[in-house]
């Protein structure tokens, strides 16, 4: 997270004011945000499930990225309450804003399948 008084922050804001695509990319960019959003669309909505399906991510980074996605209004964190549910169990769900990104994500995925180098 950049300091709001930094030149980089100011430059990013200026860019976002002139390029809506850059704003969109800033919300989903980073090593893990897009992967987390894709997994949430598949129903992997608990922290432990996300950690399980994205094993290379550390718990700290997962928590930070989820927090940023929540701050940006793309997901909601809700407490799970139930008789057999441990305390402090949360689920993450896409907001309406997050659901609207689905077409963008699908387009990125389609493009990637078409152009990703074969290894």
DSSP file (Angstrom, degrees, kcal/mol; ACC not computed):
  #  RESIDUE AA STRUCTURE BP1 BP2  ACC     N-H-->O    O-->H-N    N-H-->O    O-->H-N    TCO  KAPPA ALPHA  PHI   PSI    X-CA   Y-CA   Z-CA
    1    1 A X              0   0    0      0, 0.0     2,-0.2     0, 0.0     3,-0.0   0.000 360.0 360.0 360.0 127.5    0.0    0.0    0.0
    2    2 A X        -     0   0    0      1,-0.1     2,-0.2     6,-0.0     0, 0.0  -0.520 360.0-104.2 -84.4 151.3    1.4    3.3   -1.0
    3    3 A X    >   -     0   0    0     -2,-0.2     3,-1.8     1,-0.1     6,-0.4  -0.542  25.9-131.3 -68.8 138.1    1.4    6.4    1.1
    4    4 A X  T 3  S+     0   0    0      1,-0.3    -1,-0.1    -2,-0.2    -2,-0.0   0.672 106.6  56.9 -67.9 -14.5   -1.2    8.8   -0.1
    5    5 A X  T 3  S+     0   0    0      4,-0.1    -1,-0.3     5,-0.0     2,-0.1   0.464  86.3 107.5 -92.7  -1.4    1.3   11.6   -0.1
    6    6 A X  S <> S-     0   0    0     -3,-1.8     4,-2.0     1,-0.1     5,-0.1  -0.366  75.8-125.9 -79.6 157.1    3.8    9.8   -2.4
    7    7 A X  H  > S+     0   0    0      2,-0.2     4,-2.9     1,-0.2     5,-0.2   0.885 111.6  56.6 -64.7 -39.8    4.5   10.8   -6.0
    8    8 A X  H  > S+     0   0    0      1,-0.2     4,-2.3     2,-0.2    -1,-0.2   0.905 106.9  49.0 -59.5 -41.7    3.7    7.2   -7.1
    9    9 A X  H  > S+     0   0    0     -6,-0.4     4,-2.4     2,-0.2    -1,-0.2   0.931 112.2  48.0 -63.3 -46.2    0.3    7.4   -5.5
   10   10 A X  H  X S+     0   0    0     -4,-2.0     4,-2.4     1,-0.2    -2,-0.2   0.913 111.7  50.0 -60.7 -43.7   -0.4   10.8   -7.2
   11   11 A X  H  X S+     0   0    0     -4,-2.9     4,-2.5     1,-0.2    -1,-0.2   0.900 110.0  50.6 -63.0 -40.7    0.8    9.4  -10.5
   12   12 A X  H  X S+     0   0    0     -4,-2.3     4,-2.6     2,-0.2    -1,-0.2   0.910 110.4  49.4 -63.6 -42.3   -1.5    6.4  -10.2
   13   13 A X  H  X S+     0   0    0     -4,-2.4     4,-1.9     2,-0.2    -2,-0.2   0.910 110.8  50.0 -63.2 -41.8   -4.5    8.6   -9.4
   14   14 A X  H  X S+     0   0    0     -4,-2.4     4,-1.0     2,-0.2    -2,-0.2   0.921 111.6  48.8 -61.7 -44.5   -3.7   10.8  -12.4
   15   15 A X  H >X S+     0   0    0     -4,-2.5     4,-1.7     1,-0.2     3,-0.8   0.918 109.8  51.5 -61.1 -44.6   -3.5    7.7  -14.6
   16   16 A X  H 3< S+     0   0    0     -4,-2.6    -1,-0.2     1,-0.3     7,-0.2   0.837 105.2  56.7 -63.3 -33.2   -6.8    6.3  -13.2
   17   17 A X  H 3< S+     0   0    0     -4,-1.9    -1,-0.3     1,-0.2    -2,-0.2   0.778 117.9  33.4 -67.7 -25.8   -8.5    9.6  -14.0
   18   18 A X  H << S+     0   0    0     -4,-1.0     2,-0.4    -3,-0.8    -2,-0.2   0.548 122.6  42.1-108.0 -10.3   -7.5    9.3  -17.6
   19   19 A X     X  -     0   0    0     -4,-1.7     4,-1.6    -5,-0.1     3,-0.4  -0.832  53.5-173.2-144.2 100.9   -7.6    5.6  -18.2
   20   20 A X  H  > S+     0   0    0     -2,-0.4     4,-2.3     1,-0.2     5,-0.1   0.828  89.1  59.5 -63.4 -32.3  -10.4    3.5  -16.8
   21   21 A X  H  > S+     0   0    0      1,-0.2     4,-2.6     2,-0.2    -1,-0.2   0.889 103.3  52.0 -63.5 -38.7   -8.7    0.3  -18.0
   22   22 A X  H  > S+     0   0    0     -3,-0.4     4,-2.1     2,-0.2    -1,-0.2   0.891 108.3  51.6 -64.6 -39.0   -5.7    1.2  -15.8
   23   23 A X  H  X S+     0   0    0     -4,-1.6     4,-1.3    -7,-0.2    -2,-0.2   0.943 110.2  48.6 -60.7 -47.4   -8.1    1.7  -12.8
   24   24 A X  H >X S+     0   0    0     -4,-2.3     4,-1.2     1,-0.2     3,-0.6   0.932 111.7  49.0 -58.9 -47.0   -9.6   -1.7  -13.4
   25   25 A X  H 3X S+     0   0    0     -4,-2.6     4,-1.7     1,-0.2    -1,-0.2   0.854 104.5  59.4 -62.9 -34.1   -6.2   -3.4  -13.7
   26   26 A X  H 3< S+     0   0    0     -4,-2.1    -1,-0.2     1,-0.2    -2,-0.2   0.837 104.3  51.8 -64.6 -30.3   -5.1   -1.7  -10.5
   27   27 A X  H << S+     0   0    0     -4,-1.3    -1,-0.2    -3,-0.6    -2,-0.2   0.830 121.9  29.2 -73.7 -31.7   -7.9   -3.4   -8.6
   28   28 A X  H  < S+     0   0    0     -4,-1.2     6,-0.6    -3,-0.2    -2,-0.2   0.427  97.6 106.6-109.9  -0.4   -7.1   -6.9   -9.8
   29   29 A X     <  +     0   0    0     -4,-1.7     2,-0.2    -5,-0.2     4,-0.2  -0.312  42.4  78.8 -80.4 166.4   -3.4   -6.6  -10.3
   30   30 A X  S    S-     0   0    0      1,-0.1     4,-0.4     2,-0.1    -3,-0.0  -0.448  92.8 -73.5 116.0 166.0   -0.8   -8.2   -8.1
   31   31 A X  S    S+     0   0    0     -2,-0.2     4,-0.2     1,-0.2    -1,-0.1   0.827 122.3  16.9 -65.7 -33.2    0.4  -11.8   -7.9
   32   32 A X  S  > S+     0   0    0     -3,-0.1     4,-2.6     2,-0.1     5,-0.2   0.626  95.2  88.9-120.9 -16.1   -2.7  -13.3   -6.2
   33   33 A X  H  > S+     0   0    0      1,-0.2     4,-2.5     2,-0.2     5,-0.2   0.905  93.4  46.3 -57.4 -46.9   -5.8  -11.1   -6.5
   34   34 A X  H  > S+     0   0    0     -6,-0.6     4,-2.5    -4,-0.4    -1,-0.2   0.915 113.0  49.8 -63.2 -43.0   -7.0  -12.4   -9.8
   35   35 A X  H  > S+     0   0    0      2,-0.2     4,-2.4     1,-0.2    -1,-0.2   0.902 110.5  50.6 -62.4 -41.1   -6.5  -16.0   -8.7
   36   36 A X  H  X S+     0   0    0     -4,-2.6     4,-2.2     2,-0.2    -2,-0.2   0.930 110.2  49.6 -62.5 -45.4   -8.4  -15.4   -5.5
   37   37 A X  H  X S+     0   0    0     -4,-2.5     4,-1.6    -5,-0.2    -2,-0.2   0.908 110.5  50.4 -61.3 -42.6  -11.3  -13.8   -7.4
   38   38 A X  H  X S+     0   0    0     -4,-2.5     4,-0.8     1,-0.2    -1,-0.2   0.923 110.8  49.4 -60.9 -44.0  -11.4  -16.8   -9.8
   39   39 A X  H ><>S+     0   0    0     -4,-2.4     5,-2.0     1,-0.2     3,-0.5   0.861 106.2  56.2 -65.9 -35.1  -11.5  -19.2   -6.8
   40   40 A X  H ><5S+     0   0    0     -4,-2.2     3,-1.0     1,-0.2    -1,-0.2   0.857 103.2  54.8 -64.8 -33.6  -14.3  -17.3   -5.2
   41   41 A X  H 3<5S+     0   0    0     -4,-1.6    -1,-0.2     1,-0.2    -2,-0.2   0.749 104.5  55.5 -70.0 -21.6  -16.4  -17.7   -8.3
   42   42 A X  T <<5S-     0   0    0     -4,-0.8    -1,-0.2    -3,-0.5    -2,-0.2   0.494 124.6-102.2 -87.0  -4.5  -15.8  -21.5   -8.0
   43   43 A X  T < 5S+     0   0    0     -3,-1.0     2,-1.7    -4,-0.4    -3,-0.2   0.473  79.0 135.5  97.7   2.2  -17.2  -21.5   -4.5
   44   44 A X      < +     0   0    0     -5,-2.0    -1,-0.2     1,-0.2    -2,-0.1  -0.649  23.8 148.6 -81.7  88.1  -14.0  -21.7   -2.6
   45   45 A X        +     0   0    0     -2,-1.7    47,-3.1    -3,-0.1     2,-0.3   0.446  34.1  83.4-112.9  -0.8  -15.1  -19.1   -0.1
   46   46 A X  B  > S-A   91   0A   0     45,-0.2     4,-2.7    -3,-0.2     5,-0.2  -0.768  80.0-120.5-101.5 152.1  -13.4  -19.8    3.2
   47   47 A X  H  > S+     0   0    0     43,-0.6     4,-2.6    -2,-0.3     5,-0.2   0.918 114.4  50.4 -53.2 -47.6   -9.9  -18.8    4.1
   48   48 A X  H  > S+     0   0    0      1,-0.2     4,-1.8     2,-0.2    -1,-0.2   0.860 110.7  48.9 -64.0 -36.3   -8.8  -22.4    4.6
   49   49 A X  H  > S+     0   0    0      2,-0.2     4,-2.4     1,-0.2    -1,-0.2   0.911 111.1  49.6 -68.8 -41.9  -10.3  -23.5    1.2
   50   50 A X  H  X S+     0   0    0     -4,-2.7     4,-1.5     1,-0.2    -2,-0.2   0.924 111.5  49.0 -61.9 -43.1   -8.5  -20.6   -0.6
   51   51 A X  H  < S+     0   0    0     -4,-2.6    -1,-0.2    -5,-0.2    -2,-0.2   0.869 111.2  51.6 -63.0 -36.3   -5.2  -21.5    1.1
   52   52 A X  H  < S+     0   0    0     -4,-1.8     3,-0.5    -5,-0.2    -2,-0.2   0.900 113.5  41.2 -68.8 -42.2   -5.8  -25.2    0.1
   53   53 A X  H  < S+     0   0    0     -4,-2.4     2,-0.2     1,-0.3    -1,-0.2   0.631 121.2  43.5 -84.9 -12.7   -6.4  -24.4   -3.6
   54   54 A X  S >< S+     0   0    0     -4,-1.5     3,-1.6    -5,-0.2    -1,-0.3  -0.606  71.2 166.2-124.0  69.6   -3.7  -21.8   -3.8
   55   55 A X  T 3   +     0   0    0     -3,-0.5    -1,-0.1     1,-0.3    -2,-0.1   0.729  67.2  63.5 -64.1 -23.2   -0.9  -23.6   -1.9
   56   56 A X  T 3  S+     0   0    0     -3,-0.1     2,-0.3     2,-0.1    -1,-0.3   0.677  85.3  89.9 -76.1 -15.0    1.9  -21.3   -3.0
   57   57 A X  S <  S-     0   0    0     -3,-1.6     2,-0.2    -6,-0.2    -3,-0.1  -0.603  77.1-129.2 -82.6 140.2    0.3  -18.3   -1.2
   58   58 A X     >  -     0   0    0     -2,-0.3     4,-2.6     1,-0.1     5,-0.2  -0.500  20.0-116.8 -81.9 158.6    1.3  -17.6    2.4
   59   59 A X  H  > S+     0   0    0      1,-0.2     4,-2.4     2,-0.2     5,-0.2   0.888 115.5  53.2 -61.9 -38.6   -1.4  -17.1    5.0
   60   60 A X  H  > S+     0   0    0      2,-0.2     4,-2.3     1,-0.2    -1,-0.2   0.937 111.4  44.2 -62.0 -48.0   -0.2  -13.6    5.6
   61   61 A X  H  > S+     0   0    0      2,-0.2     4,-3.0     1,-0.2     5,-0.2   0.897 112.2  53.0 -66.6 -40.1   -0.3  -12.6    1.9
   62   62 A X  H  X S+     0   0    0     -4,-2.6     4,-2.6     1,-0.2     5,-0.2   0.931 110.6  47.6 -59.3 -45.2   -3.7  -14.3    1.5
   63   63 A X  H  X S+     0   0    0     -4,-2.4     4,-2.2     2,-0.2    -2,-0.2   0.908 113.4  48.1 -62.7 -42.4   -5.1  -12.3    4.4
   64   64 A X  H  X S+     0   0    0     -4,-2.3     4,-2.2     2,-0.2    -2,-0.2   0.922 113.3  46.8 -64.3 -44.7   -3.6   -9.0    3.0
   65   65 A X  H  X S+     0   0    0     -4,-3.0     4,-2.5     2,-0.2    -2,-0.2   0.897 112.1  49.9 -67.0 -40.2   -5.0   -9.6   -0.5
   66   66 A X  H  X S+     0   0    0     -4,-2.6     4,-2.2    -5,-0.2    -1,-0.2   0.909 110.8  51.2 -62.2 -41.5   -8.4  -10.5    0.9
   67   67 A X  H  X S+     0   0    0     -4,-2.2     4,-2.6    -5,-0.2    -2,-0.2   0.895 110.9  47.6 -61.9 -40.8   -8.3   -7.3    3.0
   68   68 A X  H  X S+     0   0    0     -4,-2.2     4,-2.2     2,-0.2    -2,-0.2   0.905 111.1  50.3 -68.3 -41.3   -7.4   -5.3   -0.1
   69   69 A X  H  <>S+     0   0    0     -4,-2.5     5,-2.6     2,-0.2     6,-1.0   0.873 113.0  47.6 -63.5 -36.2  -10.1   -6.9   -2.2
   70   70 A X  H ><5S+     0   0    0     -4,-2.2     3,-1.5     4,-0.2    -2,-0.2   0.924 110.6  50.8 -68.8 -44.8  -12.6   -6.1    0.6
   71   71 A X  H 3<5S+     0   0    0     -4,-2.6    -2,-0.2     1,-0.3    -1,-0.2   0.859 108.6  52.8 -60.0 -36.3  -11.4   -2.5    0.9
   72   72 A X  T 3<5S-     0   0    0     -4,-2.2    -1,-0.3    -5,-0.1    -2,-0.2   0.460 117.5-115.0 -81.5  -0.6  -11.8   -2.1   -2.8
   73   73 A X  T < 5S+     0   0    0     -3,-1.5    25,-0.4     2,-0.2    24,-0.3   0.694  85.0 114.9  79.7  18.8  -15.4   -3.3   -2.6
   74   74 A X  S   <S+     0   0    0     -5,-2.6    21,-2.1    -6,-0.2     2,-0.3   0.726  78.3  23.2 -92.7 -23.6  -14.9   -6.5   -4.7
   75   75 A X  E     -B   94   0A   0     -6,-1.0     2,-0.4    19,-0.3    19,-0.2  -0.923  65.0-141.8-137.0 163.1  -15.6   -9.0   -1.9
   76   76 A X  E     -B   93   0A   0     17,-2.8    17,-2.3    -2,-0.3     2,-0.6  -0.983  11.3-145.6-124.5 138.4  -17.4   -9.1    1.5
   77   77 A X  E     -B   92   0A   0     -2,-0.4     2,-0.4    15,-0.2    15,-0.2  -0.921  23.8-178.7-103.9 123.1  -16.2  -11.0    4.5
   78   78 A X  E     -B   91   0A   0     13,-2.8    13,-2.7    -2,-0.6     2,-0.2  -0.963  26.9-119.5-126.5 140.6  -19.0  -12.5    6.6
   79   79 A X  E     -B   90   0A   0     -2,-0.4     2,-0.5    11,-0.2    11,-0.3  -0.545  24.7-134.6 -74.9 139.8  -18.9  -14.4    9.8
   80   80 A X        -     0   0    0      9,-3.4     2,-0.5    -2,-0.2     9,-0.4  -0.846  21.7-167.6 -95.2 127.9  -20.4  -17.9    9.7
   81   81 A X        +     0   0    0     -2,-0.5     2,-0.3     7,-0.1     3,-0.1  -0.970  25.8 125.7-120.9 127.1  -22.6  -18.7   12.6
   82   82 A X    >   -     0   0    0     -2,-0.5     3,-0.9     3,-0.3    -2,-0.0  -0.977  65.2-103.0-169.8 163.0  -23.8  -22.2   13.3
   83   83 A X  T 3  S+     0   0    0     -2,-0.3    -1,-0.1     1,-0.2     0, 0.0   0.890 121.2  33.4 -61.7 -42.5  -23.9  -24.8   16.0
   84   84 A X  T 3  S+     0   0    0     -3,-0.1     2,-0.5     2,-0.1    -1,-0.2   0.213  96.1 106.4-101.9  14.7  -21.0  -26.9   14.6
   85   85 A X  S <  S-     0   0    0     -3,-0.9    -3,-0.3     4,-0.0     3,-0.1  -0.822  71.1-122.1 -98.7 128.2  -19.0  -24.0   13.2
   86   86 A X    >   -     0   0    0     -2,-0.5     3,-0.6     1,-0.1    -6,-0.2  -0.268  37.9 -92.7 -62.2 153.1  -15.9  -22.9   15.0
   87   87 A X  T 3  S+     0   0    0      1,-0.2    -1,-0.1    -6,-0.1     3,-0.1  -0.241 109.1  29.0 -59.7 155.4  -15.7  -19.3   16.3
   88   88 A X  T 3  S+     0   0    0      1,-0.2     2,-0.5    -8,-0.1    -1,-0.2   0.836  81.0 149.3  59.7  36.7  -14.0  -16.8   14.0
   89   89 A X    <   -     0   0    0     -3,-0.6    -9,-3.4    -9,-0.4     2,-0.3  -0.893  22.1-178.3 -99.7 128.8  -15.0  -18.7   10.8
   90   90 A X  E     - B   0  79A   0     -2,-0.5   -43,-0.6   -11,-0.3     2,-0.4  -0.900  18.7-152.9-127.3 153.0  -15.6  -16.4    7.8
   91   91 A X  E     -AB  46  78A   0    -13,-2.7   -13,-2.8    -2,-0.3     2,-0.5  -0.940  12.0-144.0-121.0 150.4  -16.7  -16.7    4.3
   92   92 A X  E     + B   0  77A   0    -47,-3.1     2,-0.3    -2,-0.4   -15,-0.2  -0.952  21.4 178.2-114.5 130.1  -15.7  -14.4    1.4
   93   93 A X  E     - B   0  76A   0    -17,-2.3   -17,-2.8    -2,-0.5     2,-0.2  -0.952  32.4-103.7-131.7 152.7  -18.2  -13.6   -1.3
   94   94 A X  E     - B   0  75A   0     -2,-0.3   -19,-0.3   -19,-0.2   -20,-0.1  -0.493  31.9-137.1 -71.8 139.5  -18.1  -11.4   -4.4
   95   95 A X     >  -     0   0    0    -21,-2.1     4,-2.7    -2,-0.2     5,-0.2  -0.302  36.3 -94.0 -79.8 176.8  -20.0   -8.1   -4.2
   96   96 A X  H  > S+     0   0    0      1,-0.2     4,-2.1     2,-0.2     5,-0.1   0.906 131.8  52.6 -58.5 -40.7  -22.1   -7.0   -7.1
   97   97 A X  H  > S+     0   0    0    -24,-0.3     4,-0.7     1,-0.2    -1,-0.2   0.895 110.2  47.8 -61.0 -41.5  -19.1   -5.0   -8.2
   98   98 A X  H >4 S+     0   0    0    -25,-0.4     3,-0.7   -24,-0.2     4,-0.3   0.884 109.0  52.8 -67.5 -39.9  -17.0   -8.2   -8.0
   99   99 A X  H >< S+     0   0    0     -4,-2.7     3,-1.8     1,-0.2     4,-0.3   0.881 102.3  59.7 -63.1 -38.4  -19.5  -10.2   -9.9
  100  100 A X  H >< S+     0   0    0     -4,-2.1     3,-0.7     1,-0.3     4,-0.5   0.763  95.5  63.5 -62.0 -24.6  -19.5   -7.7  -12.7
  101  101 A X  T <X S+     0   0    0     -3,-0.7     4,-2.9    -4,-0.7    -1,-0.3   0.633  78.2  90.3 -72.4 -13.2  -15.7   -8.3  -13.1
  102  102 A X  H <> S+     0   0    0     -3,-1.8     4,-2.9    -4,-0.3    -1,-0.2   0.879  85.4  48.7 -53.3 -44.2  -16.6  -11.9  -14.1
  103  103 A X  H <> S+     0   0    0     -3,-0.7     4,-2.1    -4,-0.3    -1,-0.3   0.885 112.1  49.2 -66.4 -36.6  -16.8  -11.0  -17.8
  104  104 A X  H  > S+     0   0    0     -4,-0.5     4,-2.3    -3,-0.3    -2,-0.2   0.939 113.4  46.6 -64.4 -46.6  -13.5   -9.2  -17.7
  105  105 A X  H  X S+     0   0    0     -4,-2.9     4,-2.5     1,-0.2    -2,-0.2   0.906 111.4  51.4 -63.4 -42.8  -11.9  -12.2  -15.9
  106  106 A X  H  X S+     0   0    0     -4,-2.9     4,-2.5    -5,-0.2    -1,-0.2   0.894 110.0  50.1 -61.6 -39.7  -13.4  -14.6  -18.4
  107  107 A X  H  X S+     0   0    0     -4,-2.1     4,-2.5     2,-0.2    -2,-0.2   0.911 110.7  48.9 -65.3 -42.3  -12.0  -12.5  -21.3
  108  108 A X  H  X S+     0   0    0     -4,-2.3     4,-2.6     2,-0.2    -2,-0.2   0.906 111.9  49.6 -62.2 -41.5   -8.6  -12.5  -19.7
  109  109 A X  H  X S+     0   0    0     -4,-2.5     4,-2.4     2,-0.2    -2,-0.2   0.920 111.1  48.6 -64.3 -44.6   -8.7  -16.2  -19.3
  110  110 A X  H  X S+     0   0    0     -4,-2.5     4,-1.7     2,-0.2    -2,-0.2   0.918 113.0  47.8 -61.1 -45.0   -9.8  -16.8  -22.9
  111  111 A X  H  X S+     0   0    0     -4,-2.5     4,-2.0     1,-0.2    -2,-0.2   0.918 111.6  50.9 -62.4 -43.7   -7.0  -14.6  -24.2
  112  112 A X  H  X S+     0   0    0     -4,-2.6     4,-2.2     1,-0.2    -2,-0.2   0.886 107.8  51.7 -62.6 -40.1   -4.5  -16.3  -21.9
  113  113 A X  H  < S+     0   0    0     -4,-2.4    -1,-0.2     1,-0.2    -2,-0.2   0.878 113.2  46.4 -62.4 -37.5   -5.5  -19.8  -23.1
  114  114 A X  H  < S+     0   0    0     -4,-1.7    -2,-0.2    -5,-0.2    -1,-0.2   0.832 125.6  27.2 -74.2 -33.1   -5.1  -18.6  -26.7
  115  115 A X  H  < S+     0   0    0     -4,-2.0     2,-0.2    -5,-0.1    -2,-0.2   0.477  83.4 118.2-115.1  -4.0   -1.7  -16.9  -26.3
  116  116 A X  S  < S-     0   0    0     -4,-2.2     3,-0.0    -5,-0.2    -4,-0.0  -0.466  71.2-110.9 -67.5 131.7    0.1  -18.6  -23.4
  117  117 A X        -     0   0    0     -2,-0.2     2,-0.4     1,-0.1    -1,-0.1  -0.340  29.5-116.5 -62.9 141.7    3.3  -20.2  -24.6
  118  118 A X              0   0    0      1,-0.1    -1,-0.1    -3,-0.1     0, 0.0  -0.657 360.0 360.0 -78.8 130.1    3.3  -24.0  -24.5
  119  119 A X              0   0    0     -2,-0.4    -1,-0.1    -3,-0.0    -2,-0.1   0.434 360.0 360.0-105.6 360.0    5.8  -25.4  -22.1
